[in-house]
Amino acid sequence: MWVPNVKGESTVFRAHTATVRSVHFCSDGQSFVTASDDKTVKVWATHRQKFLFSLSQHINWVRCAKFSQCVLHP
């Protein structure tokens, strides 16, 4: 994750085992989801830079993930 107004290195979030195809931030900025060719969707805490959990029952690539409502409180 690159924050344009902060000097220094970007933050790297690692958990997927294949290409990430989609990233979507919750409207409150507290969390985001990633979708990947590894057939998973992963949920992250933005400011804590922490992996929270994975949705892994997909049978094929996941090309897009998006919050419908943000109700996570990591």
C-alpha positions, 0 to 999 in steps of 0.5 A: 500500500502506497500512501502518497503523503508519507515518505518512506517505503510502501507497506506490503501486505502478504497472504495471497499465493497468486495474483491479486485482481481486486482491492476495495476499501470500506467507506470508513477506511478501517478495512479492505478486501482483496480478491485473487487468482488463488480462489480466495477473498481476504479481509484486512485491517487498514491501519493495523496493517493486519490480515483478519480472515479469508473466504476460501470456498470459491471454486475458481479465481476471484476477480472482484470483491467489494463491501456492500456494508462495512460492519467489521470492527477489527 
